[in-house]
Amino acid sequence: MTEREQFMAVLAYGPLFKADAIVVLMGEDAEPRLEAATELFRGGGAPVIVVTGGRDGEPRHMGAERGARRLLTLGVAPDRILVEPTAMNTVAQAHEVIEMAVLNEWKSLILVASAYHMPRAFLTFLRELRSRAIESGLQIIAMASKGSWSGSPKGMRLSRLDLLQSEYDKILKYRELGHVATFKEGLSYLRQWEL
């Protein structure tokens, strides 16, 4: 089994813990992500939901401010929603959210992204933790939102399965730029939090 396959298995089937905040990566496929975050919030997964990402454009992208309004319609109280609207990509989202976590002294985050985006998102957040030398002090818990693998996110033509291959390609590209951790580093990080 390759390191990528091992990482994907552990990432997809890791335990779900309560956390200090639920983080929703806005952008493509935002609606299912917000629904997953709301379900986690209602189940006591964390006391606040952070929506991050400023890019907004119908019908494909939903930014943080519109995401916050959607959370209100899903019944989340306004004082339980934190909005980070400036990040325009996953690297910036990781930077801004980790900064927020440090300032709030959070020890754990539930990261909500689409299943096809989760591997790159997780490795991007891990890279940000490593760049700050705090990977052992902040637990990132992956929670993929639901969506048909053969279906396409709103406003897109490619299926989520096709997008997964695209994300693997981006992982290789962004690894060369130093924006994502390796699969081996991701697996090692996930193992340190196993019970």
LOSE-269908 format. One record per residue (C-alpha): residue in three letters; chain; x, y, z. Coordinates in Angstrom, 1 decimal, padded with zeros to 4 digits. Each point is the difference from the previous one (the first is absolute). Layout:
<rs>
{code->ALA&unit->A&px->X&py->Y&pz->Z}
...
</rs>
This chain:
<rs>
{code->MET&unit->A&px->000.0&py->000.0&pz->000.0}
{code->THR&unit->A&px->001.3&py->003.5&pz->-000.9}
{code->GLU&unit->A&px->000.4&py->002.8&pz->002.6}
{code->ARG&unit->A&px->-002.8&py->001.8&pz->-001.8}
{code->GLU&unit->A&px->-002.3&py->-003.0&pz->000.4}
{code->GLN&unit->A&px->000.9&py->-000.3&pz->003.7}
{code->PHE&unit->A&px->-000.5&py->003.7&pz->000.6}
{code->MET&unit->A&px->-003.4&py->000.0&pz->-001.8}
{code->ALA&unit->A&px->-001.2&py->-003.0&pz->002.0}
{code->VAL&unit->A&px->001.0&py->001.5&pz->003.4}
{code->LEU&unit->A&px->-001.3&py->003.4&pz->-001.0}
{code->ALA&unit->A&px->-003.4&py->-001.3&pz->-001.2}
{code->TYR&unit->A&px->-000.6&py->-002.3&pz->003.0}
{code->GLY&unit->A&px->001.6&py->001.8&pz->002.9}
{code->PRO&unit->A&px->-002.0&py->000.5&pz->003.2}
{code->LEU&unit->A&px->-002.1&py->003.1&pz->000.4}
{code->PHE&unit->A&px->000.7&py->001.9&pz->003.2}
{code->LYS&unit->A&px->-001.6&py->003.1&pz->001.5}
{code->ALA&unit->A&px->002.0&py->003.2&pz->-000.8}
{code->ASP&unit->A&px->000.3&py->003.6&pz->000.8}
{code->ALA&unit->A&px->-001.3&py->001.1&pz->-003.4}
{code->ILE&unit->A&px->-001.4&py->-001.3&pz->-003.2}
{code->VAL&unit->A&px->001.6&py->001.5&pz->-003.1}
{code->VAL&unit->A&px->-001.8&py->000.1&pz->-003.3}
{code->LEU&unit->A&px->002.0&py->000.5&pz->-003.1}
{code->MET&unit->A&px->-002.2&py->002.1&pz->-002.2}
{code->GLY&unit->A&px->000.2&py->000.1&pz->-003.8}
{code->GLU&unit->A&px->-001.1&py->-002.8&pz->-002.2}
{code->ASP&unit->A&px->-002.6&py->-002.5&pz->001.3}
{code->ALA&unit->A&px->-000.7&py->002.3&pz->002.9}
{code->GLU&unit->A&px->-003.6&py->-001.0&pz->000.7}
{code->PRO&unit->A&px->000.8&py->-003.6&pz->001.1}
{code->ARG&unit->A&px->002.9&py->001.2&pz->002.1}
{code->LEU&unit->A&px->-002.2&py->002.4&pz->001.8}
{code->GLU&unit->A&px->-002.6&py->-002.7&pz->000.6}
{code->ALA&unit->A&px->002.7&py->-002.3&pz->001.4}
{code->ALA&unit->A&px->001.3&py->002.7&pz->002.3}
{code->THR&unit->A&px->-003.5&py->000.7&pz->001.2}
{code->GLU&unit->A&px->-000.6&py->-003.6&pz->000.8}
{code->LEU&unit->A&px->003.3&py->-000.2&pz->001.9}
{code->PHE&unit->A&px->-000.9&py->003.2&pz->001.9}
{code->ARG&unit->A&px->-003.4&py->-001.2&pz->001.0}
{code->GLY&unit->A&px->001.6&py->-003.3&pz->001.2}
{code->GLY&unit->A&px->002.3&py->001.9&pz->002.3}
{code->GLY&unit->A&px->003.1&py->-000.3&pz->-002.2}
{code->ALA&unit->A&px->001.2&py->003.5&pz->000.9}
{code->PRO&unit->A&px->-001.3&py->003.2&pz->001.4}
{code->VAL&unit->A&px->000.7&py->002.1&pz->-003.1}
{code->ILE&unit->A&px->000.0&py->-000.2&pz->-003.7}
{code->VAL&unit->A&px->002.7&py->001.9&pz->-002.0}
{code->VAL&unit->A&px->-000.8&py->000.6&pz->-003.7}
{code->THR&unit->A&px->003.1&py->001.0&pz->-002.0}
{code->GLY&unit->A&px->000.5&py->001.1&pz->-003.5}
{code->GLY&unit->A&px->-000.9&py->003.2&pz->-001.8}
{code->ARG&unit->A&px->-000.6&py->-001.1&pz->-003.5}
{code->ASP&unit->A&px->-003.6&py->000.3&pz->-000.9}
{code->GLY&unit->A&px->-001.6&py->-000.6&pz->-003.4}
{code->GLU&unit->A&px->-003.2&py->-001.6&pz->-001.0}
{code->PRO&unit->A&px->-000.6&py->-002.9&pz->-000.4}
{code->ARG&unit->A&px->003.4&py->-001.6&pz->000.5}
{code->HIS&unit->A&px->001.5&py->001.8&pz->003.0}
{code->MET&unit->A&px->-001.4&py->001.1&pz->003.3}
{code->GLY&unit->A&px->002.1&py->002.4&pz->002.1}
{code->ALA&unit->A&px->000.1&py->000.2&pz->003.8}
{code->GLU&unit->A&px->-002.5&py->002.8&pz->000.5}
{code->ARG&unit->A&px->-002.7&py->-001.7&pz->-002.1}
{code->GLY&unit->A&px->000.9&py->-003.3&pz->001.8}
{code->ALA&unit->A&px->-000.6&py->001.7&pz->003.3}
{code->ARG&unit->A&px->-003.4&py->001.2&pz->-001.1}
{code->ARG&unit->A&px->-000.8&py->-003.6&pz->-001.2}
{code->LEU&unit->A&px->001.0&py->-001.3&pz->003.5}
{code->LEU&unit->A&px->-002.5&py->002.4&pz->001.5}
{code->THR&unit->A&px->-002.7&py->-001.5&pz->-002.2}
{code->LEU&unit->A&px->001.1&py->-003.4&pz->001.2}
{code->GLY&unit->A&px->-000.7&py->001.1&pz->003.6}
{code->VAL&unit->A&px->003.5&py->000.8&pz->001.2}
{code->ALA&unit->A&px->000.0&py->003.0&pz->002.4}
{code->PRO&unit->A&px->002.0&py->003.0&pz->-001.2}
{code->ASP&unit->A&px->002.2&py->000.0&pz->003.1}
{code->ARG&unit->A&px->001.2&py->-003.5&pz->-001.0}
{code->ILE&unit->A&px->001.2&py->001.0&pz->-003.5}
{code->LEU&unit->A&px->003.5&py->001.5&pz->-000.7}
{code->VAL&unit->A&px->000.6&py->001.4&pz->-003.4}
{code->GLU&unit->A&px->003.4&py->000.1&pz->-001.7}
{code->PRO&unit->A&px->-000.7&py->001.5&pz->-003.4}
{code->THR&unit->A&px->003.5&py->000.9&pz->-001.3}
{code->ALA&unit->A&px->001.6&py->-003.3&pz->-001.0}
{code->MET&unit->A&px->-000.3&py->-000.6&pz->-003.7}
{code->ASN&unit->A&px->001.5&py->-003.5&pz->-000.1}
{code->THR&unit->A&px->000.7&py->-003.0&pz->002.2}
{code->VAL&unit->A&px->003.5&py->001.1&pz->001.0}
{code->ALA&unit->A&px->-001.4&py->003.4&pz->001.1}
{code->GLN&unit->A&px->-002.9&py->-001.8&pz->001.8}
{code->ALA&unit->A&px->002.5&py->-002.1&pz->001.9}
{code->HIS&unit->A&px->002.1&py->003.0&pz->001.0}
{code->GLU&unit->A&px->-003.0&py->002.1&pz->001.2}
{code->VAL&unit->A&px->-001.7&py->-002.9&pz->001.9}
{code->ILE&unit->A&px->003.2&py->-001.1&pz->001.7}
{code->GLU&unit->A&px->000.6&py->003.6&pz->001.0}
{code->MET&unit->A&px->-003.5&py->000.1&pz->001.4}
{code->ALA&unit->A&px->000.6&py->-003.2&pz->001.9}
{code->VAL&unit->A&px->003.2&py->001.3&pz->001.5}
{code->LEU&unit->A&px->-001.6&py->003.2&pz->001.1}
{code->ASN&unit->A&px->-003.0&py->-001.8&pz->001.5}
{code->GLU&unit->A&px->002.2&py->-002.7&pz->001.6}
{code->TRP&unit->A&px->-001.9&py->-002.7&pz->-001.8}
{code->LYS&unit->A&px->001.4&py->-003.5&pz->000.3}
{code->SER&unit->A&px->-002.1&py->-001.8&pz->-002.6}
{code->LEU&unit->A&px->-001.9&py->000.8&pz->-003.2}
{code->ILE&unit->A&px->-002.4&py->-002.0&pz->-002.0}
{code->LEU&unit->A&px->000.8&py->000.7&pz->-003.7}
{code->VAL&unit->A&px->-003.0&py->-000.3&pz->-002.3}
{code->ALA&unit->A&px->000.6&py->-000.2&pz->-003.7}
{code->SER&unit->A&px->-001.3&py->-002.1&pz->-002.9}
{code->ALA&unit->A&px->001.3&py->-003.5&pz->-000.1}
{code->TYR&unit->A&px->001.9&py->000.7&pz->-003.2}
{code->HIS&unit->A&px->001.6&py->003.1&pz->001.4}
{code->MET&unit->A&px->000.8&py->-001.4&pz->003.5}
{code->PRO&unit->A&px->003.4&py->-001.6&pz->-000.7}
{code->ARG&unit->A&px->001.5&py->003.2&pz->-001.4}
{code->ALA&unit->A&px->-001.8&py->002.2&pz->002.6}
{code->PHE&unit->A&px->001.3&py->-002.2&pz->002.9}
{code->LEU&unit->A&px->003.5&py->-000.1&pz->-001.4}
{code->THR&unit->A&px->-000.1&py->003.8&pz->-000.5}
{code->PHE&unit->A&px->-001.1&py->000.6&pz->003.6}
{code->LEU&unit->A&px->002.7&py->-002.4&pz->001.2}
{code->ARG&unit->A&px->002.7&py->001.9&pz->-002.0}
{code->GLU&unit->A&px->-001.1&py->003.2&pz->001.7}
{code->LEU&unit->A&px->000.1&py->-001.7&pz->003.5}
{code->ARG&unit->A&px->003.5&py->-001.3&pz->-000.8}
{code->SER&unit->A&px->001.2&py->003.4&pz->-001.2}
{code->ARG&unit->A&px->-001.0&py->001.4&pz->003.4}
{code->ALA&unit->A&px->001.5&py->-003.1&pz->001.8}
{code->ILE&unit->A&px->-003.3&py->-000.7&pz->001.7}
{code->GLU&unit->A&px->-001.1&py->-003.2&pz->-001.6}
{code->SER&unit->A&px->000.0&py->-001.8&pz->003.3}
{code->GLY&unit->A&px->-002.0&py->002.7&pz->001.8}
{code->LEU&unit->A&px->-003.0&py->000.3&pz->-002.3}
{code->GLN&unit->A&px->-002.1&py->-002.9&pz->-001.1}
{code->ILE&unit->A&px->-001.6&py->000.2&pz->-003.4}
{code->ILE&unit->A&px->-003.0&py->-002.4&pz->-000.4}
{code->ALA&unit->A&px->-001.2&py->-000.7&pz->-003.5}
{code->MET&unit->A&px->-003.7&py->-000.2&pz->-000.8}
{code->ALA&unit->A&px->-001.0&py->-000.3&pz->-003.6}
{code->SER&unit->A&px->-003.4&py->001.3&pz->-001.1}
{code->LYS&unit->A&px->-002.3&py->-002.3&pz->-001.8}
{code->GLY&unit->A&px->-000.6&py->000.1&pz->-003.7}
{code->SER&unit->A&px->-000.4&py->-002.5&pz->-002.8}
{code->TRP&unit->A&px->003.4&py->-001.0&pz->-001.5}
{code->SER&unit->A&px->-001.6&py->-000.3&pz->-003.4}
{code->GLY&unit->A&px->-001.8&py->003.3&pz->000.4}
{code->SER&unit->A&px->001.5&py->003.5&pz->-000.7}
{code->PRO&unit->A&px->000.1&py->002.9&pz->002.5}
{code->LYS&unit->A&px->-002.4&py->002.8&pz->-000.8}
{code->GLY&unit->A&px->001.2&py->002.0&pz->-003.0}
{code->MET&unit->A&px->002.7&py->-002.6&pz->-001.0}
{code->ARG&unit->A&px->000.1&py->-002.6&pz->-002.7}
{code->LEU&unit->A&px->002.6&py->-002.4&pz->001.4}
{code->SER&unit->A&px->-001.2&py->-002.7&pz->002.4}
{code->ARG&unit->A&px->001.4&py->000.0&pz->003.5}
{code->LEU&unit->A&px->001.9&py->-003.2&pz->-001.0}
{code->ASP&unit->A&px->001.7&py->001.9&pz->-002.9}
{code->LEU&unit->A&px->000.7&py->002.9&pz->002.4}
{code->LEU&unit->A&px->001.7&py->-002.4&pz->002.4}
{code->GLN&unit->A&px->002.6&py->-000.8&pz->-002.8}
{code->SER&unit->A&px->000.4&py->003.7&pz->-000.6}
{code->GLU&unit->A&px->000.7&py->000.5&pz->003.7}
{code->TYR&unit->A&px->002.7&py->-002.7&pz->000.0}
{code->ASP&unit->A&px->001.6&py->001.8&pz->-002.9}
{code->LYS&unit->A&px->-000.2&py->003.3&pz->002.0}
{code->ILE&unit->A&px->001.6&py->-001.8&pz->003.0}
{code->LEU&unit->A&px->003.0&py->-000.9&pz->-002.1}
{code->LYS&unit->A&px->000.2&py->003.5&pz->-001.5}
{code->TYR&unit->A&px->-000.4&py->001.9&pz->003.3}
{code->ARG&unit->A&px->002.4&py->-002.4&pz->001.8}
{code->GLU&unit->A&px->002.7&py->001.3&pz->-002.4}
{code->LEU&unit->A&px->-000.9&py->003.5&pz->001.1}
{code->GLY&unit->A&px->000.1&py->-000.9&pz->003.7}
{code->HIS&unit->A&px->-003.7&py->000.6&pz->000.5}
{code->VAL&unit->A&px->-001.0&py->-003.5&pz->001.1}
{code->ALA&unit->A&px->001.5&py->-002.7&pz->002.3}
{code->THR&unit->A&px->000.8&py->-003.4&pz->-001.4}
{code->PHE&unit->A&px->-002.2&py->-003.0&pz->000.3}
{code->LYS&unit->A&px->002.6&py->-001.5&pz->002.4}
{code->GLU&unit->A&px->-000.1&py->003.1&pz->002.2}
{code->GLY&unit->A&px->-003.8&py->-000.1&pz->-000.1}
{code->LEU&unit->A&px->-000.1&py->-003.6&pz->001.1}
{code->SER&unit->A&px->002.5&py->000.6&pz->002.8}
{code->TYR&unit->A&px->-002.0&py->003.0&pz->001.2}
{code->LEU&unit->A&px->-003.3&py->-002.0&pz->000.0}
{code->ARG&unit->A&px->001.6&py->-002.9&pz->001.9}
{code->GLN&unit->A&px->001.2&py->002.2&pz->002.8}
{code->TRP&unit->A&px->-003.7&py->000.7&pz->000.9}
{code->GLU&unit->A&px->-001.1&py->-003.6&pz->-000.1}
{code->LEU&unit->A&px->-001.5&py->-001.4&pz->003.2}
</rs>
